[in-house]
């Protein structure tokens, strides 16, 4: 019995290289290109030193200040911009002054880094957000009457 000829095209096997290029590489690019990183750490190297004076104080309460700083870059890094501000020691002092405090102690400033990376970020631009959180304890100095000279570091 002779075989019938049909008009259907004959199927050829697909080469392995073509299959790899069409299926595996796009999956790898998508999986490796989308990354989100969140990191929180204390700000290092930003220490304020002051002379220690022994005074009596009363605790008013905790104060906190939060600020965000956004770094952006356009395609190919041509246009870069920074918006927002960092939290600094004077911001905590201003917040404590609202509570009628004289000073702050136990100050700590943390930075939280949020980064969203995309595939081809150099072509499309990128954005990075830094969130600063400052915390301290507001205090008010207690003044003594009469025996101020006997109290403190310089005792007679």
C-alpha positions as CSV (number, residue, x, y, z in Angstrom):
1,X,0.0,0.0,0.0
2,X,1.6,3.2,-1.1
3,X,1.8,6.2,1.3
4,X,-0.5,9.1,0.6
5,X,1.1,12.5,0.1
6,X,-0.3,15.3,2.2
7,X,0.1,19.0,2.0
8,X,1.2,19.3,5.6
9,X,4.7,20.5,6.1
10,X,7.2,18.1,7.6
11,X,8.2,18.9,11.2
12,X,11.9,19.3,11.8
13,X,13.5,18.9,15.3
14,X,14.3,22.2,17.0
15,X,18.0,22.7,17.8
16,X,19.0,22.8,21.4
17,X,20.7,26.2,21.1
18,X,17.4,27.7,19.8
19,X,15.4,26.2,22.6
20,X,17.9,27.5,25.1
21,X,17.8,31.0,23.7
22,X,14.0,31.2,23.5
23,X,13.1,29.6,26.8
24,X,15.9,29.6,29.4
25,X,17.6,32.9,28.8
26,X,14.5,35.1,29.2
27,X,13.6,33.2,32.4
28,X,17.1,33.8,33.8
29,X,17.0,37.6,32.9
30,X,13.7,38.1,34.6
31,X,14.7,36.1,37.7
32,X,18.0,37.8,38.1
33,X,16.9,41.3,37.1
34,X,14.2,41.9,39.8
35,X,15.8,42.4,43.2
36,X,14.6,44.2,46.2
37,X,17.0,44.8,49.1
38,X,16.0,46.2,52.5
39,X,18.7,47.0,55.1
40,X,18.6,48.8,58.4
41,X,21.8,49.8,60.3
42,X,23.0,52.5,62.7
43,X,24.7,55.4,61.0
44,X,28.4,54.8,61.5
45,X,31.1,57.4,61.9
46,X,28.7,60.2,62.9
47,X,29.4,60.5,66.6
48,X,29.3,63.7,68.6
49,X,31.6,63.9,71.6
50,X,30.9,66.3,74.5
51,X,32.3,66.9,77.9
52,X,30.3,65.1,80.6
53,X,28.8,67.4,83.3
54,X,27.3,65.7,86.3
55,X,23.9,67.4,86.8
56,X,20.7,66.1,88.1
57,X,18.0,65.8,85.5
58,X,14.5,64.5,85.1
59,X,13.3,62.6,82.1
60,X,10.6,64.2,80.1
61,X,10.1,61.5,77.5
62,X,11.3,60.0,74.2
63,X,11.6,62.0,71.1
64,X,11.9,60.7,67.5
65,X,12.4,62.3,64.1
66,X,12.0,60.5,60.7
67,X,13.2,61.8,57.4
68,X,13.5,60.3,53.9
69,X,16.2,60.9,51.2
70,X,15.5,59.7,47.7
71,X,18.3,59.3,45.1
72,X,17.3,59.1,41.5
73,X,19.1,58.7,38.2
74,X,17.8,58.8,34.7
75,X,18.6,56.6,31.8
76,X,22.4,56.1,31.4
77,X,22.9,58.0,34.6
78,X,22.8,61.3,32.8
79,X,20.5,63.2,35.2
80,X,20.9,62.5,38.9
81,X,18.9,64.1,41.7
82,X,18.6,63.9,45.5
83,X,15.4,64.9,47.3
84,X,14.7,65.1,51.0
85,X,17.1,65.3,54.0
86,X,18.9,63.3,56.6
87,X,18.2,63.3,60.3
88,X,20.9,65.1,62.3
89,X,21.5,65.8,66.0
90,X,20.0,69.3,65.9
91,X,16.7,67.9,64.6
92,X,16.4,65.8,67.7
93,X,17.2,68.9,69.8
94,X,14.5,70.9,68.1
95,X,11.9,68.1,68.8
96,X,13.0,68.0,72.4
97,X,12.7,71.8,72.7
98,X,9.0,71.5,71.7
99,X,8.6,69.4,74.9
100,X,10.4,72.2,76.8
101,X,13.4,70.0,77.4
102,X,17.0,71.3,78.0
103,X,18.9,68.5,76.4
104,X,18.8,65.0,75.0
105,X,20.6,61.8,75.9
106,X,21.0,58.3,74.4
107,X,20.6,59.6,70.9
108,X,20.6,57.0,68.0
109,X,20.2,57.6,64.3
110,X,19.4,54.6,62.1
111,X,19.2,54.4,58.4
112,X,17.0,52.0,56.4
113,X,18.1,51.4,52.8
114,X,15.5,50.4,50.3
115,X,16.7,49.5,46.9
116,X,14.7,48.3,43.9
117,X,16.7,47.0,41.0
118,X,15.4,46.2,37.6
119,X,16.7,44.5,34.6
120,X,18.6,47.0,32.4
121,X,18.5,49.7,35.2
122,X,21.2,51.6,33.3
123,X,18.8,51.9,30.4
124,X,15.7,52.8,32.3
125,X,17.1,54.6,35.4
126,X,17.0,53.8,39.1
127,X,15.8,55.0,42.4
128,X,17.1,54.4,46.0
129,X,15.3,55.5,49.2
130,X,17.1,56.1,52.5
131,X,14.8,56.5,55.5
132,X,16.5,58.0,58.6
133,X,15.0,57.5,62.0
134,X,16.5,59.4,65.0
135,X,15.5,58.6,68.6
136,X,16.6,60.2,71.9
137,X,15.5,60.8,75.4
138,X,14.5,64.3,76.3
139,X,15.6,65.6,79.7
140,X,15.3,68.7,81.8
141,X,18.0,69.8,84.2
142,X,17.0,70.1,87.9
143,X,18.6,73.2,89.5
144,X,19.6,73.1,93.1
145,X,19.5,76.1,95.4
146,X,22.4,76.8,97.7
147,X,24.6,73.7,97.3
148,X,25.3,73.9,93.6
149,X,29.0,74.2,94.4
150,X,29.2,71.0,96.4
151,X,27.4,68.9,93.7
152,X,29.0,67.5,90.6
153,X,32.4,66.7,89.3
154,X,34.3,69.6,91.0
155,X,33.6,68.9,94.6
156,X,35.4,70.9,97.2
